[in-house]
Amino acid sequence: MCNGHDHNHDTKFTRRQALTGTAAIAAAATTLTASGAQAQDNPYAPPAEPFLPPSDMQLDLARAALVVTDPQVDFLSPDGVAWGAVGKSVEMNNTVDNIERLFKAAKGAGIPVAVSPHYYYPTDHGWKFEGALEKLMHKIGMFDRESPLSLEGFDGSGADYMPQYKQYIEDGKTIQCSPHKVYGPETNDLVLQLRKAGVDQVILAGMSANLCTESHMRELLEQGFEVAVVSDGTAAAMLPEGDGYLAALTNFRYMANALWSTDEVVAMLG
């Protein structure tokens, strides 16, 4: 009798939980409807009435680092091979200048700075299978280098860093990681370098939002880092297949510990 009573009580409790969850979903739908007009005006704007809890991340300079993915010519310059796909988003976000502001502020604050670049060597073009973007990048020669042991033809190439960033990257203090090969840092030494520097908070920016930047965010979260993504320190391709920047913003809001603007980060680092 007693066990049966407990079982029934548990069942009713479970139903109440389900009802609560249903109410929450309905509330979320209402929120989305309320913010619909705003989304039509600017689909990238934060929701007028967010459903998710606000960030409580507090930047701690003693354990923070700036990480920039792919700050390279092929992504960020009109001379780069990807500009036709990403240029509109880069200009909309003022990404090139914002990344430089982040470099400058991080150096001024004395926190570690790491760059996770993307390079392809001749042997990488022999891969037996590739995803859609990998196929495109290899076809157009994106991030190509002659060899991992040679810088022949590298200076000023699409694989090179943007010229305005070199004063920060090539100062002998910035961590220049080995290249990642697809999107995330699982194939390079970024996590190792950050751990060795005593870092567990990351300010994340770079290119491109829904590919390498998002993949770095996901892996760093899985590795136990606290990650704040800089919303206008990145950009993405806008193609018939979809708006990569909008897709990334959704996932940043869902998963990152914080989503900050360049202005906010510069103020915190000041």
Secondary structure by P-SEA (a helix, b strand, c coil): caaaaaaaaaaaaaaaaaaaaaaaaaaaaaaaaaaaaaaaacccccccccccccccbbbbcccbbbbbccccccccccccccccccaaaaaaaaaaaaaaaaaaaaaaaccbbbbbbbbbcccccccccccaaaaaaaaaccccccccccccccccccccccccccccccccccccccccccccccccaaaaaaaaaccccccccccccccaaaaaaaaaaaaccbbbbccccbbbbbcccccaaaaaaaaaaacccccccaaaaaaaac
